[in-house]
Amino acid sequence: MTTQNKFFDDMSKLMTNAMGVAQGARTEAETAMKGWVDRWLADRDFVTREEFEAVREMAIKARTENSELKARLDALEAEKRQD
């Protein structure tokens, strides 16, 4: 009976160690993949979300100002035609 318990204890330790090794390998693989993806993205010269949002806001502001200036110009041209 004790031989069987020792066998199960040894198997349990072996499985626990194997799971630890597998978890370590998984973590290492994830870290390596993340590093590779980060380097790949950096080489592609993509913009960051912050850069994209800043340029987007600038474009919205420019369109708004353009619309306001067009309205003012149209009003001035209409006023000039009436004179």
Steps between C-alpha positions, in 0.01 A plus 500: 500500500780745582672414174190605311474827699869576430440434132210746493702755699787471253261529205337802658837672547602412144177643358532815713855554377394436141221755531746753641736445208212528253380823662853642486532406133164660427600824672831506317329437165248780566781741589696408188192538279411837651856622443490382139163670437622824661812501280294418189258784569784744571662410168174573316497864613139487617366798693389470859139549606598832662662627177198391299257675736709822496501513119129416493423791733713732284307391189164558670611845612628586150171388340300709747715807441475445124120486518489817712731685260294386199185629665667836570630520142156416359347771719759757386447408132123524540540839671730620219247393233231704672714818484 
